[in-house]
């Protein structure tokens, strides 16, 4: 922190300790006491922080973010329902939901979609509620409603988004710091593509569930499971089309 503050001073800038916060992120239960200072002033330690619209917590469970998103989207569906559902066609209500409310819930979802099933179900219930209102049918099976509306469940949308963003990383149109993504054939000289594809990436050697189920590692496992003919498609639009099929 001292080095960072000194670098700011070189650029005639200053770090405001009163506006700065720090969060200690760890998958374990034991959390050491850490005192962080800027210019001798102690920085406040927090347990929750909204960064670029996503609620972060020390374990990256996104529990708070899911709660905020689901509440916000339910309220928006209720407002939309009161405003137009009584007089507008059902298809219009469904389209308005897709273009105004679903993007709120799906914002940056490929990076934060929770690994906990209970949180996934909580989000899926919001889409289920919108589907019921669109079809005006409150007894039909959710999967049948999605098929009738030609909608995709959120879990499927996340899979597609993660595959697409991995394609960006692998083919260089986007980058991550350090060695976040390393091709397995570059890491292991004896690697064989007989049962795998040449663009497989390395997965971390960890037994911690928080590491294994993280967004990046989930995306890596998804990428490794794709067929060789799909990952070999370099053109982004063609790859996106193939994934969505």
DRENPA-3360 file (N, C-alpha, C; in nm, 2 decimals, always signed):
BEGIN
1 = XXXXXXXX = +0.08/-0.12/+0.00/+0.00/+0.00/+0.00/+0.09/+0.13/+0.00 ~ +0.20/+0.12/+0.07/+0.29/+0.23/+0.07/+0.35/+0.26/-0.07 ~ +0.38/+0.15/-0.14/+0.44/+0.16/-0.27/+0.33/+0.22/-0.37 ~ +0.20/+0.17/-0.35/+0.10/+0.22/-0.43/+0.07/+0.37/-0.41 ~ +0.07/+0.41/-0.28/+0.05/+0.55/-0.25/+0.17/+0.64/-0.31 ~ +0.29/+0.58/-0.30/+0.40/+0.66/-0.36/+0.39/+0.67/-0.51 ~ +0.34/+0.57/-0.58/+0.33/+0.57/-0.72/+0.22/+0.68/-0.76 ~ +0.11/+0.69/-0.68/+0.01/+0.79/-0.70/+0.07/+0.93/-0.69;
9 = XXXXXXXX = +0.16/+0.95/-0.59/+0.22/+1.08/-0.57/+0.31/+1.12/-0.68 ~ +0.37/+1.02/-0.75/+0.46/+1.05/-0.86/+0.37/+1.11/-0.98 ~ +0.24/+1.07/-0.98/+0.15/+1.12/-1.08/+0.07/+1.24/-1.04 ~ +0.12/+1.30/-0.92/+0.04/+1.41/-0.86/-0.10/+1.37/-0.83 ~ -0.12/+1.25/-0.78/-0.25/+1.21/-0.73/-0.23/+1.16/-0.59 ~ -0.34/+1.14/-0.52/-0.34/+1.09/-0.38/-0.45/+0.99/-0.36 ~ -0.42/+0.90/-0.27/-0.52/+0.80/-0.23/-0.59/+0.85/-0.11 ~ -0.73/+0.85/-0.12/-0.81/+0.90/+0.00/-0.84/+0.78/+0.09;
17 = XXXXXXXX = -0.78/+0.78/+0.20/-0.81/+0.66/+0.29/-0.95/+0.66/+0.34 ~ -1.02/+0.77/+0.35/-1.16/+0.77/+0.40/-1.25/+0.72/+0.29 ~ -1.21/+0.72/+0.16/-1.30/+0.67/+0.06/-1.25/+0.53/+0.01 ~ -1.15/+0.48/+0.08/-1.10/+0.35/+0.04/-1.15/+0.24/+0.14 ~ -1.17/+0.12/+0.09/-1.22/+0.01/+0.17/-1.13/-0.11/+0.13 ~ -1.13/-0.21/+0.22/-1.06/-0.34/+0.18/-1.14/-0.45/+0.23 ~ -1.14/-0.56/+0.15/-1.21/-0.68/+0.18/-1.11/-0.80/+0.18 ~ -1.12/-0.88/+0.28/-1.03/-1.00/+0.29/-1.11/-1.12/+0.23;
25 = XXXXXXXX = -1.06/-1.17/+0.12/-1.13/-1.28/+0.05/-1.06/-1.41/+0.07 ~ -1.12/-1.51/+0.13/-1.06/-1.64/+0.16/-1.17/-1.75/+0.16 ~ -1.14/-1.86/+0.10/-1.23/-1.97/+0.10/-1.24/-2.04/+0.24 ~ -1.14/-2.02/+0.32/-1.13/-2.09/+0.45/-1.22/-2.02/+0.56 ~ -1.23/-2.09/+0.67/-1.31/-2.03/+0.79/-1.22/-1.94/+0.87 ~ -1.09/-1.97/+0.88/-1.00/-1.89/+0.96/-0.96/-1.77/+0.88 ~ -0.98/-1.65/+0.95/-0.95/-1.52/+0.88/-0.85/-1.44/+0.97 ~ -0.73/-1.42/+0.92/-0.64/-1.35/+1.01/-0.68/-1.20/+1.02;
33 = XXXXXXXX = -0.63/-1.14/+1.13/-0.66/-1.00/+1.15/-0.55/-0.92/+1.07 ~ -0.60/-0.84/+0.98/-0.51/-0.76/+0.90/-0.54/-0.61/+0.91 ~ -0.44/-0.53/+0.93/-0.46/-0.38/+0.94/-0.39/-0.32/+0.82 ~ -0.48/-0.26/+0.74/-0.43/-0.19/+0.61/-0.43/-0.04/+0.63 ~ -0.32/+0.03/+0.60/-0.32/+0.17/+0.61/-0.27/+0.24/+0.49 ~ -0.32/+0.36/+0.47/-0.27/+0.45/+0.36/-0.22/+0.58/+0.43 ~ -0.09/+0.61/+0.42/-0.04/+0.73/+0.48/-0.06/+0.73/+0.63 ~ -0.05/+0.61/+0.69/-0.07/+0.61/+0.84/-0.21/+0.60/+0.88;
41 = XXXXXXXX = -0.31/+0.62/+0.79/-0.45/+0.61/+0.83/-0.51/+0.48/+0.80 ~ -0.58/+0.42/+0.89/-0.64/+0.29/+0.88/-0.75/+0.29/+0.78 ~ -0.76/+0.19/+0.69/-0.87/+0.17/+0.59/-0.97/+0.08/+0.65 ~ -1.10/+0.11/+0.63/-1.21/+0.04/+0.68/-1.22/-0.10/+0.61 ~ -1.24/-0.21/+0.69/-1.26/-0.34/+0.64/-1.41/-0.37/+0.63 ~ -1.45/-0.42/+0.51/-1.59/-0.44/+0.49/-1.62/-0.59/+0.45 ~ -1.74/-0.63/+0.46/-1.78/-0.77/+0.43/-1.86/-0.78/+0.30 ~ -1.90/-0.66/+0.24/-1.98/-0.66/+0.12/-1.95/-0.53/+0.04;
49 = XXXXXXXX = -1.93/-0.55/-0.09/-1.90/-0.43/-0.17/-1.96/-0.45/-0.31 ~ -2.02/-0.34/-0.36/-2.07/-0.35/-0.50/-1.97/-0.29/-0.59 ~ -1.92/-0.38/-0.68/-1.82/-0.34/-0.78/-1.87/-0.37/-0.92 ~ -1.88/-0.26/-1.00/-1.93/-0.26/-1.13/-2.07/-0.33/-1.14 ~ -2.15/-0.31/-1.04/-2.28/-0.36/-1.04/-2.30/-0.49/-0.98 ~ -2.19/-0.56/-0.93/-2.20/-0.69/-0.88/-2.16/-0.69/-0.73 ~ -2.25/-0.75/-0.65/-2.22/-0.75/-0.50/-2.12/-0.86/-0.47 ~ -2.00/-0.82/-0.41/-1.90/-0.91/-0.38/-1.90/-0.94/-0.23;
57 = XXXXXXXX = -1.87/-1.06/-0.19/-1.86/-1.10/-0.05/-1.73/-1.17/-0.03 ~ -1.68/-1.19/+0.09/-1.55/-1.25/+0.12/-1.53/-1.39/+0.06 ~ -1.64/-1.47/+0.04/-1.63/-1.60/-0.02/-1.67/-1.61/-0.16 ~ -1.71/-1.50/-0.22/-1.76/-1.50/-0.36/-1.87/-1.59/-0.38 ~ -1.96/-1.60/-0.29/-2.08/-1.68/-0.30/-2.19/-1.61/-0.38 ~ -2.18/-1.48/-0.39/-2.28/-1.40/-0.46/-2.42/-1.41/-0.40 ~ -2.43/-1.45/-0.28/-2.56/-1.47/-0.21/-2.63/-1.33/-0.21 ~ -2.56/-1.23/-0.17/-2.62/-1.09/-0.16/-2.66/-1.04/-0.29;
65 = XXXXXXXX = -2.58/-1.07/-0.39/-2.61/-1.02/-0.53/-2.74/-1.09/-0.58 ~ -2.75/-1.22/-0.56/-2.87/-1.29/-0.61/-2.99/-1.24/-0.54 ~ -2.98/-1.21/-0.41/-3.10/-1.16/-0.34/-3.14/-1.02/-0.39 ~ -3.04/-0.94/-0.42/-3.07/-0.80/-0.47/-3.13/-0.81/-0.61 ~ -3.07/-0.90/-0.70/-3.12/-0.91/-0.84/-3.26/-0.96/-0.84 ~ -3.29/-1.07/-0.77/-3.42/-1.13/-0.77/-3.53/-1.04/-0.72 ~ -3.50/-0.97/-0.61/-3.59/-0.87/-0.56/-3.62/-0.76/-0.66 ~ -3.51/-0.71/-0.72/-3.53/-0.60/-0.81/-3.61/-0.64/-0.94;
73 = XXXXXXXX = -3.58/-0.76/-0.99/-3.65/-0.81/-1.11/-3.80/-0.84/-1.08 ~ -3.82/-0.90/-0.96/-3.96/-0.93/-0.92/-4.04/-0.80/-0.91 ~ -3.98/-0.69/-0.86/-4.05/-0.57/-0.85/-4.08/-0.51/-0.99 ~ -3.98/-0.52/-1.08/-3.99/-0.47/-1.21/-4.10/-0.55/-1.29 ~ -4.11/-0.68/-1.27/-4.21/-0.76/-1.33/-4.35/-0.72/-1.28 ~ -4.36/-0.69/-1.15/-4.48/-0.64/-1.10/-4.53/-0.51/-1.15 ~ -4.43/-0.42/-1.17/-4.46/-0.29/-1.23/-4.50/-0.30/-1.37 ~ -4.43/-0.39/-1.45/-4.47/-0.41/-1.59/-4.61/-0.47/-1.60;
81 = XXXXXXXX = -4.64/-0.56/-1.51/-4.77/-0.63/-1.51/-4.88/-0.53/-1.48 ~ -4.86/-0.44/-1.39/-4.96/-0.34/-1.36/-4.98/-0.24/-1.47 ~ -4.87/-0.22/-1.54/-4.87/-0.11/-1.65/-4.94/-0.16/-1.78 ~ -4.91/-0.28/-1.82/-4.95/-0.32/-1.96/-5.03/-0.45/-1.96 ~ -5.02/-0.54/-1.87/-5.07/-0.67/-1.88/-5.22/-0.68/-1.91 ~ -5.29/-0.59/-1.85/-5.44/-0.59/-1.86/-5.49/-0.56/-2.00 ~ -5.41/-0.48/-2.08/-5.46/-0.44/-2.21/-5.37/-0.48/-2.33 ~ -5.24/-0.51/-2.30/-5.15/-0.55/-2.41/-5.15/-0.70/-2.44;
89 = XXXXXXXX = -5.12/-0.74/-2.56/-5.11/-0.88/-2.59/-5.01/-0.95/-2.50 ~ -5.03/-1.08/-2.47/-4.94/-1.15/-2.39/-4.80/-1.16/-2.45 ~ -4.79/-1.16/-2.58/-4.66/-1.17/-2.65/-4.58/-1.04/-2.63 ~ -4.65/-0.93/-2.62/-4.59/-0.80/-2.60/-4.53/-0.79/-2.46 ~ -4.61/-0.85/-2.36/-4.56/-0.85/-2.22/-4.43/-0.94/-2.21 ~ -4.43/-1.05/-2.28/-4.31/-1.14/-2.28/-4.19/-1.07/-2.35 ~ -4.21/-1.00/-2.46/-4.10/-0.93/-2.52/-4.04/-0.82/-2.44 ~ -4.13/-0.75/-2.37/-4.09/-0.64/-2.28/-4.01/-0.69/-2.17;
97 = XXXXXXXX = -4.05/-0.81/-2.11/-3.98/-0.87/-2.01/-3.84/-0.91/-2.05 ~ -3.83/-0.96/-2.18/-3.70/-1.01/-2.23/-3.60/-0.89/-2.26 ~ -3.65/-0.78/-2.30/-3.56/-0.67/-2.33/-3.54/-0.57/-2.22 ~ -3.62/-0.57/-2.12/-3.61/-0.47/-2.01/-3.57/-0.53/-1.87 ~ -3.62/-0.65/-1.84/-3.60/-0.70/-1.71/-3.49/-0.81/-1.71 ~ -3.50/-0.90/-1.80/-3.40/-1.01/-1.81/-3.26/-0.96/-1.82 ~ -3.23/-0.86/-1.90/-3.09/-0.81/-1.90/-3.04/-0.76/-1.77 ~ -3.12/-0.71/-1.68/-3.08/-0.67/-1.55/-3.03/-0.80/-1.47;
105 = XXXXXXXX = -3.11/-0.90/-1.48/-3.07/-1.03/-1.40/-2.95/-1.09/-1.47 ~ -2.93/-1.08/-1.60/-2.82/-1.15/-1.67/-2.70/-1.06/-1.68 ~ -2.70/-0.94/-1.63/-2.58/-0.86/-1.64/-2.46/-0.93/-1.58 ~ -2.36/-0.95/-1.67/-2.23/-1.01/-1.63/-2.25/-1.14/-1.56 ~ -2.35/-1.22/-1.60/-2.39/-1.34/-1.53/-2.28/-1.45/-1.55 ~ -2.21/-1.44/-1.66/-2.11/-1.54/-1.69/-1.99/-1.54/-1.59 ~ -1.98/-1.42/-1.52/-1.87/-1.41/-1.42/-1.91/-1.44/-1.28 ~ -2.05/-1.43/-1.25/-2.09/-1.44/-1.11/-2.19/-1.55/-1.09;
113 = XXXXXXXX = -2.24/-1.61/-1.19/-2.35/-1.71/-1.17/-2.31/-1.81/-1.06 ~ -2.39/-1.82/-0.95/-2.35/-1.89/-0.83/-2.35/-2.04/-0.85 ~ -2.26/-2.11/-0.78/-2.25/-2.25/-0.78/-2.35/-2.32/-0.70 ~ -2.41/-2.25/-0.60/-2.50/-2.31/-0.51/-2.64/-2.33/-0.58 ~ -2.69/-2.45/-0.58/-2.82/-2.48/-0.65/-2.93/-2.40/-0.59 ~ -2.93/-2.38/-0.46/-3.04/-2.30/-0.40/-3.05/-2.16/-0.46 ~ -2.93/-2.10/-0.49/-2.93/-1.96/-0.54/-2.97/-1.97/-0.69 ~ -2.93/-2.07/-0.76/-2.97/-2.09/-0.90/-3.12/-2.10/-0.91;
121 = XXXXXXXX = -3.18/-2.18/-0.83/-3.32/-2.20/-0.83/-3.40/-2.07/-0.79 ~ -3.34/-1.99/-0.71/-3.40/-1.86/-0.67/-3.41/-1.77/-0.79 ~ -3.30/-1.77/-0.87/-3.30/-1.69/-0.99/-3.40/-1.74/-1.10 ~ -3.40/-1.88/-1.11/-3.48/-1.94/-1.21/-3.63/-1.91/-1.19 ~ -3.67/-1.90/-1.06/-3.81/-1.88/-1.02/-3.86/-1.74/-1.07 ~ -3.77/-1.65/-1.09/-3.80/-1.52/-1.14/-3.85/-1.53/-1.29 ~ -3.77/-1.61/-1.36/-3.80/-1.63/-1.50/-3.93/-1.72/-1.52 ~ -3.95/-1.81/-1.42/-4.07/-1.89/-1.42/-4.19/-1.81/-1.40;
129 = XXXXXXXX = -4.18/-1.71/-1.31/-4.29/-1.62/-1.28/-4.33/-1.54/-1.40 ~ -4.22/-1.49/-1.48/-4.25/-1.41/-1.60/-4.31/-1.50/-1.71 ~ -4.27/-1.63/-1.71/-4.33/-1.72/-1.81/-4.48/-1.74/-1.78 ~ -4.51/-1.76/-1.66/-4.65/-1.78/-1.62/-4.74/-1.66/-1.65 ~ -4.69/-1.54/-1.63/-4.76/-1.42/-1.66/-4.78/-1.41/-1.81 ~ -4.67/-1.44/-1.89/-4.68/-1.43/-2.03/-4.78/-1.52/-2.10 ~ -4.78/-1.65/-2.05/-4.87/-1.75/-2.10/-5.01/-1.74/-2.03 ~ -5.02/-1.67/-1.92/-5.14/-1.67/-1.84/-5.18/-1.81/-1.80;
137 = XXXXXXXX = -5.08/-1.89/-1.77/-5.09/-2.03/-1.73/-5.01/-2.05/-1.60 ~ -5.07/-2.08/-1.49/-5.00/-2.10/-1.36/-4.99/-2.24/-1.32 ~ -5.02/-2.34/-1.41/-5.01/-2.48/-1.37/-4.92/-2.56/-1.47 ~ -4.89/-2.50/-1.58/-4.80/-2.58/-1.68/-4.66/-2.60/-1.62 ~ -4.60/-2.71/-1.66/-4.46/-2.74/-1.62/-4.37/-2.63/-1.68 ~ -4.27/-2.59/-1.60/-4.18/-2.49/-1.64/-4.10/-2.52/-1.77 ~ -4.06/-2.64/-1.79/-3.99/-2.67/-1.91/-4.08/-2.66/-2.03 ~ -4.20/-2.70/-2.02/-4.30/-2.69/-2.13/-4.33/-2.54/-2.16;
145 = XXXXXXXX = -4.33/-2.46/-2.06/-4.35/-2.32/-2.08/-4.24/-2.26/-2.16 ~ -4.11/-2.30/-2.12/-4.00/-2.24/-2.20/-4.00/-2.29/-2.34 ~ -4.04/-2.41/-2.37/-4.05/-2.46/-2.50/-4.15/-2.39/-2.58 ~ -4.27/-2.36/-2.52/-4.38/-2.29/-2.59/-4.34/-2.15/-2.62 ~ -4.26/-2.08/-2.53/-4.22/-1.94/-2.55/-4.09/-1.93/-2.63 ~ -4.03/-2.05/-2.66/-3.90/-2.05/-2.72/-3.79/-1.97/-2.64 ~ -3.80/-1.98/-2.51/-3.71/-1.92/-2.42/-3.61/-2.03/-2.37 ~ -3.50/-1.98/-2.32/-3.39/-2.07/-2.26/-3.39/-2.05/-2.11;
153 = XXXXXXXX = -3.37/-2.15/-2.03/-3.35/-2.13/-1.89/-3.22/-2.06/-1.86 ~ -3.21/-1.99/-1.75/-3.09/-1.91/-1.72/-2.96/-2.00/-1.72 ~ -2.98/-2.12/-1.67/-2.86/-2.21/-1.67/-2.80/-2.24/-1.81 ~ -2.89/-2.25/-1.90/-2.85/-2.27/-2.04/-2.78/-2.14/-2.10 ~ -2.84/-2.02/-2.06/-2.78/-1.90/-2.11/-2.64/-1.87/-2.05 ~ -2.62/-1.92/-1.93/-2.49/-1.90/-1.87/-2.39/-1.99/-1.94 ~ -2.43/-2.11/-1.97/-2.34/-2.21/-2.04/-2.29/-2.14/-2.17 ~ -2.38/-2.09/-2.25/-2.35/-2.03/-2.37/-2.26/-1.91/-2.36;
161 = XXXXXXXX = -2.29/-1.82/-2.26/-2.21/-1.70/-2.24/-2.07/-1.74/-2.19 ~ -2.05/-1.84/-2.11/-1.92/-1.88/-2.06/-1.84/-1.94/-2.17 ~ -1.90/-2.02/-2.26/-1.83/-2.08/-2.37/-1.78/-1.97/-2.47 ~ -1.87/-1.87/-2.49/-1.83/-1.76/-2.58/-1.72/-1.68/-2.52 ~ -1.72/-1.65/-2.39/-1.61/-1.57/-2.34/-1.48/-1.65/-2.33 ~ -1.49/-1.78/-2.31/-1.37/-1.86/-2.31/-1.31/-1.86/-2.45 ~ -1.39/-1.86/-2.56/-1.35/-1.85/-2.69/-1.27/-1.72/-2.71 ~ -1.32/-1.61/-2.66/-1.25/-1.48/-2.66/-1.11/-1.49/-2.60;
169 = XXXXXXXX = -1.10/-1.55/-2.48/-0.98/-1.56/-2.41/-0.88/-1.65/-2.49 ~ -0.93/-1.77/-2.53/-0.84/-1.87/-2.60/-0.78/-1.81/-2.73 ~ -0.86/-1.74/-2.81/-0.82/-1.69/-2.94/-0.77/-1.54/-2.93 ~ -0.75/-1.49/-2.81/-0.68/-1.36/-2.79/-0.75/-1.23/-2.81 ~ -0.88/-1.24/-2.83/-0.96/-1.11/-2.84/-0.98/-1.04/-2.71 ~ -0.97/-1.12/-2.60/-0.97/-1.07/-2.46/-0.86/-1.14/-2.38 ~ -0.81/-1.07/-2.28/-0.70/-1.12/-2.20/-0.73/-1.12/-2.05 ~ -0.67/-1.21/-1.98/-0.67/-1.21/-1.83/-0.53/-1.20/-1.78;
177 = XXXXXXXX = -0.52/-1.14/-1.66/-0.38/-1.12/-1.61/-0.31/-1.25/-1.57 ~ -0.17/-1.24/-1.59/-0.09/-1.36/-1.55/-0.12/-1.48/-1.63 ~ -0.11/-1.60/-1.56/-0.13/-1.73/-1.62/-0.27/-1.78/-1.58 ~ -0.37/-1.70/-1.60/-0.51/-1.74/-1.56/-0.55/-1.85/-1.65 ~ -0.52/-1.85/-1.77/-0.56/-1.95/-1.87/-0.44/-2.00/-1.94 ~ -0.40/-2.13/-1.93/-0.29/-2.19/-1.99/-0.33/-2.31/-2.06 ~ -0.29/-2.33/-2.19/-0.32/-2.45/-2.27/-0.25/-2.57/-2.21 ~ -0.32/-2.68/-2.20/-0.26/-2.80/-2.14/-0.14/-2.85/-2.22;
185 = XXXXXXXX = -0.15/-2.84/-2.35/-0.04/-2.89/-2.43/+0.09/-2.81/-2.41 ~ +0.07/-2.68/-2.37/+0.19/-2.60/-2.35/+0.25/-2.63/-2.21 ~ +0.17/-2.67/-2.12/+0.21/-2.70/-1.98/+0.27/-2.84/-1.97 ~ +0.22/-2.93/-2.05/+0.26/-3.07/-2.04/+0.31/-3.12/-2.18 ~ +0.44/-3.14/-2.19/+0.50/-3.18/-2.31/+0.45/-3.31/-2.36 ~ +0.40/-3.40/-2.27/+0.36/-3.53/-2.31/+0.21/-3.54/-2.34 ~ +0.15/-3.42/-2.34/+0.00/-3.42/-2.36/-0.04/-3.48/-2.50 ~ -0.14/-3.56/-2.49/-0.19/-3.62/-2.62/-0.33/-3.57/-2.65;
193 = XXXXXXXX = -0.36/-3.54/-2.77/-0.49/-3.50/-2.81/-0.58/-3.62/-2.87 ~ -0.54/-3.74/-2.84/-0.61/-3.85/-2.89/-0.76/-3.86/-2.84 ~ -0.77/-3.83/-2.71/-0.90/-3.83/-2.65/-0.95/-3.69/-2.61 ~ -0.88/-3.59/-2.65/-0.91/-3.45/-2.61/-0.89/-3.36/-2.73 ~ -0.92/-3.23/-2.71/-0.89/-3.14/-2.82/-0.76/-3.06/-2.79 ~ -0.70/-3.00/-2.89/-0.57/-2.93/-2.88/-0.58/-2.80/-2.80 ~ -0.70/-2.75/-2.78/-0.71/-2.62/-2.71/-0.76/-2.64/-2.56 ~ -0.75/-2.76/-2.51/-0.78/-2.78/-2.37/-0.70/-2.69/-2.28;
201 = XXXXXXXX = -0.75/-2.64/-2.17/-0.68/-2.56/-2.07/-0.66/-2.63/-1.94 ~ -0.56/-2.59/-1.87/-0.52/-2.65/-1.74/-0.62/-2.61/-1.63 ~ -0.65/-2.71/-1.55/-0.74/-2.68/-1.43/-0.65/-2.68/-1.30 ~ -0.69/-2.61/-1.20/-0.61/-2.60/-1.08/-0.61/-2.73/-1.00 ~ -0.50/-2.76/-0.94/-0.50/-2.88/-0.85/-0.54/-2.83/-0.71 ~ -0.67/-2.84/-0.68/-0.72/-2.80/-0.55/-0.84/-2.88/-0.51 ~ -0.85/-2.90/-0.38/-0.96/-2.98/-0.32/-1.07/-2.89/-0.26 ~ -1.04/-2.76/-0.27/-1.14/-2.66/-0.21/-1.25/-2.64/-0.31;
209 = XXXXXXXX = -1.37/-2.66/-0.26/-1.49/-2.64/-0.34/-1.50/-2.50/-0.39 ~ -1.46/-2.40/-0.31/-1.47/-2.26/-0.36/-1.38/-2.24/-0.48 ~ -1.27/-2.31/-0.49/-1.18/-2.30/-0.61/-1.24/-2.37/-0.72 ~ -1.28/-2.50/-0.70/-1.32/-2.59/-0.81/-1.45/-2.53/-0.88 ~ -1.54/-2.47/-0.79/-1.67/-2.42/-0.85/-1.67/-2.28/-0.88 ~ -1.55/-2.21/-0.88/-1.54/-2.07/-0.92/-1.59/-2.05/-1.06 ~ -1.62/-1.93/-1.10/-1.67/-1.90/-1.23/-1.57/-1.93/-1.34 ~ -1.45/-1.90/-1.32/-1.34/-1.92/-1.42/-1.32/-2.07/-1.44;
217 = XXXXXXXX = -1.31/-2.15/-1.33/-1.28/-2.29/-1.34/-1.40/-2.36/-1.40 ~ -1.52/-2.32/-1.37/-1.64/-2.38/-1.43/-1.64/-2.35/-1.58 ~ -1.60/-2.23/-1.62/-1.59/-2.20/-1.77/-1.48/-2.29/-1.83 ~ -1.37/-2.31/-1.76/-1.26/-2.39/-1.81/-1.31/-2.54/-1.84 ~ -1.38/-2.59/-1.74/-1.43/-2.73/-1.75/-1.53/-2.74/-1.87 ~ -1.61/-2.64/-1.88/-1.71/-2.63/-2.00/-1.63/-2.63/-2.13 ~ -1.53/-2.55/-2.14/-1.45/-2.54/-2.26/-1.38/-2.67/-2.29 ~ -1.33/-2.74/-2.19/-1.26/-2.87/-2.22/-1.35/-2.97/-2.27;
225 = XXXXXXXX = -1.48/-2.96/-2.23/-1.58/-3.06/-2.26/-1.64/-3.04/-2.40 ~ -1.61/-2.93/-2.47/-1.67/-2.90/-2.60/-1.60/-2.99/-2.70 ~ -1.68/-3.03/-2.81/-1.62/-3.11/-2.92/-1.51/-3.04/-2.99 ~ -1.41/-3.11/-3.04/-1.30/-3.05/-3.11/-1.34/-2.96/-3.23 ~ -1.44/-3.00/-3.30/-1.48/-2.93/-3.42/-1.54/-2.79/-3.38 ~ -1.59/-2.78/-3.26/-1.65/-2.65/-3.22/-1.55/-2.56/-3.17 ~ -1.45/-2.60/-3.09/-1.35/-2.51/-3.04/-1.25/-2.47/-3.15 ~ -1.25/-2.54/-3.26/-1.16/-2.51/-3.37/-1.21/-2.39/-3.45;
233 = XXXXXXXX = -1.34/-2.35/-3.43/-1.40/-2.24/-3.51/-1.34/-2.11/-3.45 ~ -1.27/-2.04/-3.53/-1.20/-1.92/-3.49/-1.29/-1.79/-3.50 ~ -1.38/-1.79/-3.60/-1.46/-1.67/-3.62/-1.56/-1.66/-3.51 ~ -1.57/-1.55/-3.43/-1.65/-1.54/-3.31/-1.80/-1.56/-3.35 ~ -1.85/-1.50/-3.46/-1.99/-1.51/-3.49/-2.03/-1.66/-3.52 ~ -1.94/-1.73/-3.60/-1.97/-1.87/-3.63/-1.97/-1.95/-3.50 ~ -1.87/-1.92/-3.42/-1.86/-2.00/-3.29/-1.99/-1.98/-3.21 ~ -2.03/-1.85/-3.19/-2.15/-1.82/-3.12/-2.27/-1.89/-3.17;
241 = XXXXX = -2.28/-1.89/-3.30/-2.40/-1.96/-3.37/-2.39/-2.11/-3.34 ~ -2.27/-2.17/-3.35/-2.26/-2.31/-3.32/-2.29/-2.35/-3.18 ~ -2.25/-2.27/-3.08/-2.28/-2.29/-2.94/-2.43/-2.28/-2.91 ~ -2.49/-2.18/-2.97/-2.64/-2.17/-2.95/-2.72/-2.28/-3.01 ~ -2.67/-2.34/-3.11/-2.74/-2.46/-3.17/-2.72/-2.58/-3.09;
% end
